[in-house]
Amino acid sequence: MTGYRRTLIVATLLLLGGCASTPDGTGAAPAGPAPAPTGSAAPAPADATGAFNETDVMFLQMMVTHHGQGLELVRLVESRARRTEVKTLAAAIDVTQDAERETMRNWLTGWGRTTSADPDAHAHADHGGLPATGPKEIAALARTTGTEFETAFLNLLIAHQHNAVEMARVETRSGAYPGALDLARRIDLSRTAQINQMLALLPPATP
C-alpha cells in the first residue's frame, strides 16, 4: 500500500471515520497526556484515563486480532486488483485499521492485559464470536488475481466487516471505557459504510 499512503490520509478520514477517541473519566487506568483529536489516524495514548470492564477488554482483544486479519486482506489488493476504486478503498482501510490496532494495543498494555483473544471460540460466544477470516481464506484469496480476486476480496471483506459491526455493538451495549465505547461507535458507522460501498463495487449477479 506504500504508493497510496501519502495521498489517502484525507480519504481515510472522509470515507471511514477516524479511530482515535477522547477517553475521560476516572478509574482503573493511570492518567496520561491528551489524546489525538477525534478523526485523526494517530493512535490514542497508551495510558489514557478511564474506568474499564471485562467487556472492554474482550472487545479490544478480539478487535486487535480482527484488525490484523483485515490488514492481511487489504494488503493483497495493490498487486492483484484491477480497479482503482478497490485499491483506493483498501489503502484507506489499511491506514485506518493500522492506527486503530495500535490504539487498542496501547490501551490493553496500559491495563496490564494481553493484546490477543482467547483462541477458544466458546469464550467469545457472548461477544460476537471469534473473527472468521482465517489463514486458509487469506491464502486462497492470495492465489487469485484480477476480476476473480476483486470479487472474492469484496465478498470476504464484507463478511469480515460485518463481524466487526457485531462486536462493536456488543461493546456499545455493555462496555464502560469511554475510549473503547467511542471507538466501537466509530467502527459501527464506518464499517457499515464500507459494506455498502463494497456491495456497490461487486459485479451484478448473473441470472
C-alpha positions as CSV (number, residue, x, y, z in Angstrom):
1,M,0.0,0.0,0.0
2,T,3.1,2.3,0.0
3,G,2.1,4.1,-3.2
4,Y,-1.3,5.1,-1.7
5,R,-0.4,6.0,1.9
6,R,0.8,9.5,1.1
7,T,-2.4,10.6,-0.6
8,L,-5.1,8.7,1.3
9,I,-5.0,10.1,4.8
10,V,-7.7,12.6,3.9
11,A,-9.7,10.0,2.1
12,T,-9.5,7.8,5.1
13,L,-10.9,10.4,7.4
14,L,-13.8,11.2,4.9
15,L,-14.7,7.6,3.9
16,L,-14.1,5.6,7.1
17,G,-14.1,8.0,10.0
18,G,-11.2,8.3,12.5
19,C,-10.1,5.9,15.1
20,A,-8.7,8.0,17.9
21,S,-11.0,8.8,20.8
22,T,-11.1,11.2,23.7
23,P,-11.3,8.9,26.8
24,D,-12.2,10.5,30.1
25,G,-13.5,9.7,33.5
26,T,-11.7,8.1,36.4
27,G,-10.8,4.6,37.3
28,A,-8.5,1.7,36.6
29,A,-6.0,3.2,34.1
30,P,-3.4,5.8,35.1
31,A,-3.6,9.3,33.7
32,G,-1.8,10.3,30.5
33,P,-1.4,13.1,28.0
34,A,-4.4,14.5,26.0
35,P,-5.4,12.1,23.1
36,A,-5.3,12.9,19.5
37,P,-8.2,14.9,18.1
38,T,-11.3,12.9,17.1
39,G,-11.0,11.9,13.5
40,S,-7.2,11.6,13.5
41,A,-5.4,8.5,12.4
42,A,-2.9,8.9,15.1
43,P,-3.1,6.4,18.0
44,A,-4.5,7.5,21.3
45,P,-2.1,7.4,24.3
46,A,-1.4,4.1,25.9
47,D,-2.2,5.3,29.4
48,A,-5.4,7.2,28.8
49,T,-7.6,7.7,31.9
50,G,-10.9,5.9,32.4
51,A,-12.6,3.0,34.1
52,F,-13.0,-0.2,32.1
53,N,-14.7,-3.6,32.4
54,E,-14.2,-7.1,31.1
55,T,-16.4,-6.3,28.1
56,D,-14.0,-3.6,27.1
57,V,-11.0,-5.9,27.4
58,M,-12.7,-8.7,25.4
59,F,-13.8,-6.3,22.7
60,L,-10.3,-4.8,22.3
61,Q,-8.5,-8.2,22.3
62,M,-10.9,-9.6,19.7
63,M,-10.7,-6.5,17.5
64,V,-6.8,-6.5,17.6
65,T,-7.0,-10.0,16.1
66,H,-9.7,-8.9,13.7
67,H,-7.9,-5.9,12.5
68,G,-4.7,-7.9,11.9
69,Q,-6.7,-10.3,9.6
70,G,-8.3,-7.3,7.9
71,L,-4.8,-5.8,7.2
72,E,-3.6,-9.0,5.7
73,L,-6.6,-8.9,3.3
74,V,-6.3,-5.3,2.2
75,R,-2.5,-5.6,1.7
76,L,-3.1,-8.2,-1.0
77,V,-5.1,-5.7,-3.1
78,E,-2.4,-3.4,-4.6
79,S,-0.7,-6.2,-6.6
80,R,-3.8,-8.2,-7.5
81,A,-6.8,-5.9,-8.1
82,R,-7.5,-4.0,-11.3
83,R,-9.9,-1.2,-10.4
84,T,-8.7,2.0,-8.8
85,E,-11.8,2.2,-6.6
86,V,-11.0,-1.1,-5.0
87,K,-7.3,-0.2,-4.5
88,T,-8.3,3.2,-3.0
89,L,-10.8,1.7,-0.6
90,A,-8.2,-1.0,0.5
91,A,-5.5,1.6,1.1
92,A,-7.8,3.8,3.2
93,I,-8.8,0.8,5.3
94,D,-5.1,-0.1,5.8
95,V,-4.3,3.4,7.2
96,T,-7.4,3.5,9.5
97,Q,-7.2,-0.1,10.9
98,D,-3.4,0.1,11.4
99,A,-3.9,3.1,13.6
100,E,-6.9,1.7,15.4
101,R,-5.0,-1.5,16.1
102,E,-2.1,0.4,17.7
103,T,-4.6,2.4,19.8
104,M,-6.2,-0.8,21.1
105,R,-2.9,-2.4,21.9
106,N,-1.8,0.6,23.8
107,W,-5.0,0.5,26.0
108,L,-4.6,-3.2,26.7
109,T,-0.9,-2.9,27.5
110,G,-1.7,0.1,29.8
111,W,-4.2,-2.1,31.7
112,G,-1.8,-5.0,32.0
113,R,-3.8,-7.2,29.7
114,T,-2.7,-9.4,26.8
115,T,-3.3,-8.0,23.3
116,S,-4.8,-11.1,21.8
117,A,-8.1,-13.0,22.5
118,D,-8.5,-16.5,24.0
119,P,-8.5,-18.9,21.0
120,D,-11.3,-20.9,22.5
121,A,-14.4,-19.9,20.5
122,H,-16.7,-20.7,23.4
123,A,-15.1,-18.0,25.4
124,H,-16.4,-15.4,22.9
125,A,-20.0,-16.6,22.4
126,D,-21.4,-13.6,24.1
127,H,-19.1,-11.1,22.3
128,G,-19.9,-11.7,18.7
129,G,-17.6,-14.8,18.2
130,L,-14.1,-15.0,17.0
131,P,-13.2,-13.4,13.7
132,A,-14.0,-15.8,10.9
133,T,-11.3,-14.8,8.4
134,G,-8.6,-17.3,8.9
135,P,-5.3,-18.3,7.2
136,K,-7.0,-20.6,4.7
137,E,-9.3,-17.9,3.4
138,I,-6.5,-15.4,3.1
139,A,-4.2,-18.0,1.4
140,A,-7.0,-18.9,-1.1
141,L,-7.6,-15.2,-1.9
142,A,-3.8,-14.6,-2.4
143,R,-3.9,-17.2,-5.3
144,T,-6.3,-15.2,-7.3
145,T,-5.9,-12.0,-9.5
146,G,-7.9,-9.5,-11.5
147,T,-11.7,-9.7,-11.5
148,E,-11.7,-13.1,-9.7
149,F,-9.6,-11.6,-6.9
150,E,-11.8,-8.4,-6.6
151,T,-15.0,-10.4,-6.3
152,A,-13.6,-12.8,-3.8
153,F,-11.9,-10.0,-1.8
154,L,-15.0,-7.9,-1.6
155,N,-17.2,-10.8,-0.5
156,L,-14.7,-11.8,2.1
157,L,-14.2,-8.3,3.4
158,I,-17.9,-7.6,3.5
159,A,-18.4,-10.6,5.9
160,H,-15.3,-9.6,7.8
161,Q,-16.5,-6.1,8.4
162,H,-20.0,-7.3,9.3
163,N,-18.3,-9.3,12.1
164,A,-16.7,-6.1,13.3
165,V,-20.0,-4.3,13.4
166,E,-21.5,-7.1,15.5
167,M,-18.6,-7.0,18.0
168,A,-18.8,-3.2,18.1
169,R,-22.5,-3.3,19.0
170,V,-21.8,-5.7,21.9
171,E,-19.3,-3.2,23.2
172,T,-21.7,-0.2,23.0
173,R,-24.3,-2.1,24.9
174,S,-22.1,-3.4,27.7
175,G,-18.7,-1.6,27.7
176,A,-17.6,1.0,30.2
177,Y,-14.4,2.6,29.0
178,P,-15.1,5.9,27.2
179,G,-12.4,5.5,24.6
180,A,-13.5,1.9,23.7
181,L,-17.2,3.0,23.5
182,D,-16.3,5.8,21.2
183,L,-14.2,3.6,19.0
184,A,-17.0,1.0,18.9
185,R,-19.4,3.6,17.7
186,R,-17.0,4.7,15.0
187,I,-16.4,1.1,13.9
188,D,-20.1,0.5,13.6
189,L,-20.7,3.6,11.4
190,S,-17.5,3.3,9.3
191,R,-17.7,-0.5,8.7
192,T,-21.4,-0.2,7.8
193,A,-20.5,2.5,5.2
194,Q,-17.7,0.3,3.9
195,I,-20.0,-2.7,3.5
196,N,-22.4,-0.5,1.5
197,Q,-19.6,0.8,-0.7
198,M,-18.3,-2.8,-1.3
199,L,-21.7,-4.1,-2.2
200,A,-21.9,-1.3,-4.9
201,L,-18.4,-2.5,-6.2
202,L,-19.5,-6.1,-6.6
203,P,-20.3,-7.1,-10.2
204,P,-24.0,-7.7,-10.9
205,A,-25.2,-11.2,-10.2
206,T,-25.7,-13.2,-13.3
207,P,-29.2,-14.7,-13.9
